[in-house]
Amino acid sequence: MSQAKKSLKDAAKVLAKLSHPLRLELVLMLIENRCCVKEIGGNLELAQATVSQHLKQLRESGIVVDNRKGNTVEYCIEDPWLIDLLNHLKSKIELA
């Protein structure tokens, strides 16, 4: 498989994971701040179990990264390409 086809396949996987409205809202929140499950659940009014399930899918896809700080696990987005994409998307959503 050529590098271009692999890149397209990888991008399609990321976009597929972001197609769920809750996951999209979650990652848009994470471009602003590192957050733990409890904070995300509180901000999005979701049960911690629901947040954890979505974060697991995003983590397995390489969209979010988890960082342990003591007893707390914080989640963030570190990929500059993905941050740019999400910021652009967020600006379009806010204009609507």
VMD Tcl script that draws the C-alpha trace (Angstrom):
set ca {
  {0.00 0.00 0.00}
  {1.39 3.42 -0.92}
  {2.04 6.01 1.79}
  {-0.72 8.24 0.37}
  {-3.29 5.43 0.56}
  {-2.20 4.58 4.11}
  {-2.53 8.25 5.10}
  {-6.02 8.40 3.59}
  {-7.01 5.21 5.40}
  {-5.68 6.58 8.72}
  {-7.49 9.90 8.21}
  {-10.73 8.07 7.42}
  {-10.45 6.08 10.67}
  {-9.98 9.29 12.68}
  {-12.91 10.99 10.96}
  {-15.09 7.92 11.54}
  {-14.39 8.06 15.28}
  {-15.16 11.80 15.30}
  {-18.49 11.26 13.52}
  {-20.26 10.50 16.81}
  {-21.70 13.77 18.23}
  {-20.63 13.05 21.83}
  {-17.08 12.17 20.82}
  {-16.88 15.27 18.66}
  {-18.08 17.47 21.53}
  {-15.61 15.76 23.84}
  {-12.58 16.33 21.59}
  {-13.59 19.94 20.94}
  {-13.48 20.41 24.71}
  {-10.06 18.72 24.93}
  {-8.42 21.10 22.44}
  {-8.91 23.80 25.08}
  {-7.80 21.97 28.24}
  {-6.50 18.72 29.65}
  {-9.36 17.12 31.55}
  {-10.09 14.06 33.65}
  {-13.15 11.84 33.21}
  {-15.00 13.54 36.08}
  {-14.48 17.03 34.58}
  {-15.54 15.89 31.13}
  {-18.64 14.19 32.52}
  {-19.56 17.28 34.51}
  {-19.09 19.65 31.58}
  {-20.98 17.45 29.11}
  {-23.56 16.22 31.64}
  {-22.66 12.59 31.00}
  {-22.10 9.64 33.31}
  {-18.44 8.86 33.96}
  {-18.93 5.38 32.49}
  {-20.19 6.88 29.23}
  {-17.25 9.29 29.08}
  {-14.81 6.45 29.78}
  {-16.24 4.35 26.95}
  {-15.88 7.18 24.45}
  {-12.39 8.07 25.68}
  {-11.33 4.45 25.26}
  {-12.32 4.52 21.60}
  {-10.60 7.86 21.06}
  {-7.46 6.67 22.85}
  {-7.31 3.42 20.86}
  {-7.60 5.46 17.66}
  {-4.73 7.71 18.73}
  {-6.93 10.78 18.89}
  {-6.50 11.44 22.60}
  {-3.57 10.78 24.89}
  {-3.83 9.98 28.58}
  {-1.39 11.35 31.14}
  {-1.34 10.18 34.75}
  {-0.91 12.84 37.44}
  {-0.94 11.12 40.80}
  {-4.30 9.37 41.14}
  {-5.80 11.33 38.26}
  {-5.66 10.54 34.55}
  {-5.90 13.59 32.32}
  {-6.78 13.38 28.65}
  {-5.63 15.70 25.90}
  {-5.01 15.98 22.18}
  {-1.35 16.34 21.22}
  {-1.36 15.86 17.43}
  {-0.85 19.35 15.87}
  {-2.61 18.31 12.63}
  {-5.66 17.14 14.57}
  {-5.68 20.27 16.76}
  {-5.66 22.46 13.63}
  {-8.47 20.42 12.07}
  {-10.59 20.59 15.23}
  {-9.97 24.32 15.71}
  {-11.07 24.94 12.12}
  {-14.17 22.81 12.64}
  {-14.93 24.57 15.93}
  {-14.72 27.99 14.26}
  {-17.22 26.85 11.61}
  {-19.60 25.47 14.24}
  {-19.44 28.70 16.28}
  {-20.28 30.78 13.19}
  {-23.39 28.74 12.44}
}
mol new
graphics top color blue
foreach p $ca { graphics top sphere $p radius 0.5 }
foreach p [lrange $ca 0 end-1] q [lrange $ca 1 end] { graphics top cylinder $p $q radius 0.2 }
display resetview
